[in-house]
Amino acid sequence: MRRVWAPVSVVAVLAVLLVGQLTAAAQDATPGAEPGSLLRAFGYPELRVMITEGGIQAPDEVQGGPLLLVLENNLDAEAGFSIIQPPAGMAVADFLAILGPPPGAEAGAASPEAGATPPAAEPEGPPPPAFFEATWTGGAFAPPGGESAVIISLTPGEWILAGPPEAGIAPVMLTVSGAEGATPAASPGAGAGTVNARVEFYDEDGTFQFRLPERVEAGPQVWETTNTGTQPHEMFILRAPRPLTVDEVRQLLELPPDAPPPPGLPGVEEFIPLGGVAPISQDQTVLAEFAFEPGTYVAVCFMPDRETGMPHAAKGMYTVFTVGAAGEDVPPPASPVASPVAAEGVHH
């Protein structure tokens, strides 16, 4: 896992929330299945994006509303992007500046002039307010040479497709057409497909939580994830090598970088990334496809806190949940602070 008990820079945060979000789950839903096969049943228009050595390739314009976002990764490494709309009145270039240096720029490089003063180290603490005032509406991340899919919803305006700064991939702009200020005609979960579970990203009065169903079934499924909180959140899911308690997960999250785990606890390399949901802002909803095998999983959010800059996991936003075989009794999801579970059920 990652260190979360120290302030993090904007660049470090983006490295965490963008690079690590593998979507192998979509490919593993069923052997040989097309990524996003369950999501295609919703019948939404497709927005196909490719990442190549030349950068992100996407249409110049799409119609607003729910969309099936499909990423084709033609690189030999994991790749992806988040879709972000800068705050009203803020220039795109100004917003990109807070995300990190442009491709090819060497952050922190000293001037070649003799006697030049090296740039000051990046200050610790929370990102600038614009980081939180922007609209984050999800994104797509795929393994080397693979594809992934997710259902998002875009409102009219100008959006940025931005990858992690250290990946050296230039961001691109996407124009979403429609009446300015209009909202999508339907929420992503209102299509013809089936939603198997609903998940909430929640923060209120200092309590940061995932609200998962009381029981998570094994097998391929679609999760409707909604941010009901006030800050952007993400969900990164890992499969644990054995059952874990909330306290054991806390101990692992507290570890300094490269430190060995406490005796009896698994190491970082023993966890398997299953996928997740890229950052979404308040009132944003994303449909993601997963394929769970029986076992123990950890969901965690590494987005920075508005006031302190600490990752939300440091405020307790991580959950341990168990997926059981058919008919098997399993404990309900467990978090540092008990909370109501999200509503279960399907739409259709």
N, C-alpha and C positions, 0 to 999 in steps of 0.2 A: 504494500500500500504506500501512501505518500505521507510525508510530513505535513501536518496541518496546524501545529501549535505555534507557528511563527508568522509574522506579517509576510505577505507575499506581494510581489510586484505585479503590475498588469501583465507584463510579458510572461511571467511565471504562471499566472492564472490561466492565460490563454493556452500555454503549453499543456497544462493539465486538462483543461476542459475541451480542447479541440483535438489534440494528437491522440489521446488515449481512448477516444470513443469508437472502438471497433464495433462493427455490426455483423460479426460472424453469425450471430443468432438468426439473422434473416436468411442466410444461406443454409443454415442447418435445420430449418423448420421441418423439412422432409428431405430424404436423400434425393439429390438431383433436382430439387424444386427451384424454381426461379425466385430470386430474392424479391420479397414483397408480394408473393403470390396471394396471401390472404388479404393484403391491402388493396390489391387490384379489384377485388370483388366490390369495393365501394363505388367504383365507376367514375372516379374523378379524373379530370384531364391530367396528362403526364407532363411534368417539367423535367426533362432529362439534361443532366449536367455531366461533363467529362472533365477529368483532370489528367493532363498529359505533361510531358516535359516542357511544353510551351505555356502551361498555366491552366487556369480554369476556363473552360469553354461552355458558355451558356447562351440561351436566346437573349436578344436585346430587350424583349418585352413579352409579358404574359398577361392574361386576364386575371383579375383579382378573384379570390374565393379559395375554397379548398383545392389542393393540388397533390397529386402523387409525385413526390420528389424522388427521382431515381439518380443515383450517382454511379458513374462508371469510372473506376480508378484504373488508369493505364500505367501507373508507376510501379516500381518494384518495392515500394514501401507503403505503409499505411498513409492514407491521405483523406482530407475532408475539409469542411468549412462550416461556418455558422452564417445564418442569414440575419442581418441586423439593419435596422432603420435608425439613423441618427436622430437625436432630439430635434423637435421643431425649431427651425431657425439656425441650426448649426451646420456649417459647411462640411461636406463629406471629408475634405482633406484634413480639417481640424479634428474630426472624430477619429479618422484613421491614425492620426498622430498619437492618440492615447492608447491605441492597440499595440503599437510597436513600430520598430524601424521598417522602412520599405525594403523589399528584396535587394540584396547586394550591399546594403548599408551595414557598417560594422559598428554596432552599438558600443560606446565607451572607448572608441579608438582615439588616441591622442593625436593632436595636430603634429604634422611633420616639421613644423617650424621650430627652430632651436629655442629652448626656453619656454615653449608654450605650456600652459597649464592644462593638465588632463581634465576632461569633463568630470563633474561631480558624480558620485555614485547615485544611482536611482534611489530616491527616498522611499523608505518603507511606509506602510500605512495603506489606507483604502485608495482605490482608484478615484479619479476625478468624478464629480457628480454626473457628468454626461454618460459615463459607463452604465450607470443605473437608470438614467432617464431615457436611454435608447430603448427601442423595442427589439427584443431578442425573440425570434420566432422559430427556433429549432435549427436543424441543419442535417447534414449527411456525412457519414464517415465509413470508409470501406477498406478492407484488407488489400494487400498488394494484388493487382490484377483482378480484383473482384468488384462486385456491385452491391449496393444496398438501397433500401427504399424506406420512406417514411411519409406520412401524410401530414402536411402543414396547411396553414391558411394565411394568405397574404392579402392585405388591404392595399388600395391604390396608393401610389407614391414611388419614391426611389429607395431601393434596398441595396445593401452591400453583401456580396458573397465573399467572406474573408476567412482565409485559413490562418494557421499559426504563423507568427512572424518568422520564426526560425526555419520554417519549411521553404522560404524563399519563393513562395507563389504569390504573385501580385493579386490583390482583390479586384473583383469586377463589379460593375453596376448592373442592376436589373430593374427595369421600369415595369411597374404593375399598373395596368390600365383600369379605368373605371372612374366613377364620380369621386372627386376628392372628398375624403372623410367618410366614404361609404364603408359599411361593414359587410363581411361575406354573407351571402344569402343563406348559408347553412353552416353549422359547425362541422368540423371534420368527422365527428362521429355520427352524423345524420345521414350518411350514405346508405347504400344497399347492403353493405357488408355487415359482419357481426363483430361487436365489441365484447370481449370475454371478461374484461375486468377494468375497473376505473381506479385511477391513482391520483391523489392530490399532493401538490407541493405546497406546504403550509408554513407560514411564519406569522406569529402574533404574540405581542407582549414578551418578546425575547425567546419564544419557543419555536424552534425550527425542526420540522418533521416531514417525513414521507407518510402519507396515510394510504396504506395498502389494504387490499381485501383481507378478510380474516383467514382465508385459505387460498393459496395459489396452486392451481392444478398443473400437472405435468403435461407436456406436449406443446404443439404449436398454437399460438394464440395472439390476439391483438389487445394491447393495453391502450386505453384512452387516458392520457396524462394531462392534467390541467394545473396550472399555477394559480392557486387561490391566495397566494401570499402577496407581499408588497415589494419583494426584491426578486431579481432574476434567480432561477434555480436550474440545476441540471440533475440528472440521475445517471450514475455510473454503476453498473451491476457486475459483480464478480462472483464466480462460483468458488466456494471454499473447499479445501481438501477434506475437511471433516466438520462435524457440528461445532459451532462456536457460540459463546455467550456474548451479550452486549459488552460486558466488561473486558472480555478477551479482545474484541474488536477495538475497543478504546485503547488498550495497551499497544496494539499494533499501529494504530493511527498516531500515537504519541511518539513512536520511535523516530530518532534523528535519521537523516539520510544515511543509507548504507549500513545502519546498525543491525546486528543480528537480533532475531526475535527472542523474547524471554524463553527460558526452558519450557518445553512442552507445547509451544505455540508454533504454527506453521510459518514458513518464510514467504517473502513476497512472491518468489518464483513459483510457489505452489498454487497461487490463485489464478483462475482462468477468466479473462475478460469476456463477458457474454454480450455486451452491447450497452445500450442506454438511450437516453434522450438528451440531445444537445440543449444548451441553455434556452429557456423560455421565460418571458416576462410575465407580469401579472395579467391574468385573464387569457393568456395564450393556451391553446390546446394542441397537442400533437398525438397522432396515432402511430404507435411503434409495434413491430412484430417481434415476438420472442419464441424460442423453443426451449422449454425447461425440462431437464431430466431430474429425477428425484435426487435431492441433495440439499445442501445448505448454501444460501446466497447472502451477499451483502450489497445493499444499495447505499450509495453515499453521494453527497453533494460537496464539490470543492469550490463553488463560486464564492467570491469574497464578500464579506459583510460590508454594508454601506458605511457603518460607523468606525469599525476597527480594521477592516481589511483582512481579518482572519477568515479562512475558509469556513463555510457553514458547517462542515463536519466538526469543527472545534466548538460549535454551539449545539452539538448533539444531532445534527442532521445525517444520521446513518441508521439503517434498519437491518436487522438480521431476520431472514424469513426462510422457512423450510418448505420445500416442494416434496410432497409425498406421492407414493404410488397410489393407484386407484384403490379407494377404500381404506387407506392407511390414515391413522390419526396422527396429526402433527401439531406442534404448538403454534399459536398465532404469531404474527410478526412482532418483534420486540425492538423497542427503541429506548434511548436513555430516559425519556419521559413518556409515560403511558399516554396514549391518545386514542380517540375514536378511530375505527377503521373506515376506509372509504367504502362507498356503496358497491356491492357486487351486482352481477347480472349482465344481461346482454340487451342490445337494443332491438334485435329482430329475431 
